[in-house]
Amino acid sequence: KPPPPRRWTNTRSTKPEDKTDFDKMTPHEARKKAIELARSKNNEWLPKGVSAAWHDERTQPYADYGLLVGSTLPGECDPDATER
């Protein structure tokens, strides 16, 4: 049985002894660790749809203007550049 849903701003699934102490790290180490944690699949405490809604909000301006910059969507290609 899954645990009851929690508020997304309150994560108590991390035990105090497993807590990452960012205060003891240099800014570079803290950033690297934050990226590692953000890319991991350890965000089960977020309610369904929060991550998708954030992503949609961040990418909506690209869709509004029809931009493909930074995406993997197919677009027009210059034949001279693709043959090189």
QUIGI-V505188 format. One record per residue. N is the residue number from 1. RES is the residue in one letter. PHI is phi in whole degrees, 0 to 359 (NA if undefined). BURIAL is I if it has 24 or more other ideal C-beta (glycine too) atoms within 12 Angstrom, else O. Layout:
BEGIN
n->N res->RES phi->PHI burial->BURIAL
n->N res->RES phi->PHI burial->BURIAL
END
This chain:
BEGIN
n->1 res->K phi->NA burial->O
n->2 res->P phi->289 burial->O
n->3 res->P phi->292 burial->O
n->4 res->P phi->294 burial->O
n->5 res->P phi->297 burial->O
n->6 res->R phi->241 burial->O
n->7 res->R phi->295 burial->O
n->8 res->W phi->293 burial->O
n->9 res->T phi->273 burial->O
n->10 res->N phi->236 burial->O
n->11 res->T phi->253 burial->O
n->12 res->R phi->243 burial->O
n->13 res->S phi->282 burial->O
n->14 res->T phi->271 burial->O
n->15 res->K phi->289 burial->O
n->16 res->P phi->305 burial->O
n->17 res->E phi->287 burial->O
n->18 res->D phi->264 burial->O
n->19 res->K phi->297 burial->O
n->20 res->T phi->277 burial->O
n->21 res->D phi->267 burial->O
n->22 res->F phi->290 burial->O
n->23 res->D phi->293 burial->O
n->24 res->K phi->273 burial->O
n->25 res->M phi->259 burial->O
n->26 res->T phi->288 burial->O
n->27 res->P phi->304 burial->O
n->28 res->H phi->295 burial->O
n->29 res->E phi->297 burial->O
n->30 res->A phi->296 burial->O
n->31 res->R phi->295 burial->O
n->32 res->K phi->299 burial->O
n->33 res->K phi->293 burial->O
n->34 res->A phi->297 burial->O
n->35 res->I phi->295 burial->O
n->36 res->E phi->301 burial->O
n->37 res->L phi->292 burial->O
n->38 res->A phi->293 burial->O
n->39 res->R phi->275 burial->O
n->40 res->S phi->283 burial->O
n->41 res->K phi->267 burial->O
n->42 res->N phi->256 burial->O
n->43 res->N phi->237 burial->O
n->44 res->E phi->295 burial->O
n->45 res->W phi->280 burial->O
n->46 res->L phi->285 burial->O
n->47 res->P phi->291 burial->O
n->48 res->K phi->302 burial->O
n->49 res->G phi->97 burial->O
n->50 res->V phi->294 burial->O
n->51 res->S phi->295 burial->O
n->52 res->A phi->295 burial->O
n->53 res->A phi->296 burial->O
n->54 res->W phi->298 burial->O
n->55 res->H phi->298 burial->O
n->56 res->D phi->299 burial->O
n->57 res->E phi->296 burial->O
n->58 res->R phi->288 burial->O
n->59 res->T phi->262 burial->O
n->60 res->Q phi->301 burial->O
n->61 res->P phi->302 burial->O
n->62 res->Y phi->294 burial->O
n->63 res->A phi->292 burial->O
n->64 res->D phi->299 burial->O
n->65 res->Y phi->262 burial->O
n->66 res->G phi->69 burial->O
n->67 res->L phi->271 burial->O
n->68 res->L phi->249 burial->O
n->69 res->V phi->301 burial->O
n->70 res->G phi->75 burial->O
n->71 res->S phi->252 burial->O
n->72 res->T phi->255 burial->O
n->73 res->L phi->285 burial->O
n->74 res->P phi->289 burial->O
n->75 res->G phi->211 burial->O
n->76 res->E phi->291 burial->O
n->77 res->C phi->235 burial->O
n->78 res->D phi->285 burial->O
n->79 res->P phi->300 burial->O
n->80 res->D phi->294 burial->O
n->81 res->A phi->285 burial->O
n->82 res->T phi->284 burial->O
n->83 res->E phi->280 burial->O
n->84 res->R phi->285 burial->O
END
